């Protein structure tokens, strides 16, 4: 039972880490696209 709890805990942390990475990449992409359009003077 202890192994099961440890595995669940690891999976929860992995899920949070994955979510944080996805949000970081999305933010970086938005920043990059915004800068691209500002340089092209379209925004």
N, C-alpha and C positions, 0 to 999 in steps of 0.2 A: 504493500500500500504506500510505503514511503517513496518508492521509486516512481509510482504513478503520480504522486503529488509533485515530486521534483520535475518530472517530465512536463506536467501541466504548467508549472511555474516557468520552465524554460521556454515553452511554446508561447506563453503570454508575453514574456520579455521579447521574444523573437518577433511577435506580432507588433508590439509597440515600436521596436527598432525599425521594422519594415515600414510602418506607417510614418515614422519620423523621416526616414530616408526618402520616401515617396513625396512627402510634403516639401522637403528641402529641394528636391529636384524640380518639383512643380514651381516653387518660388523662383528658383534660378532660371528656369525657362521663361517665366513671365518677365523677369527683369531683363533677360537677354532680348526678348522680342520687343519690349518697350524701348530699349536702347536702340535697337535696329531701326524701328520706325521713326524714332526721334532723329537719328542720323540721316535718314532719307527724307526728313522733313514732311512726313505724312501724318504725324500725330501732333 
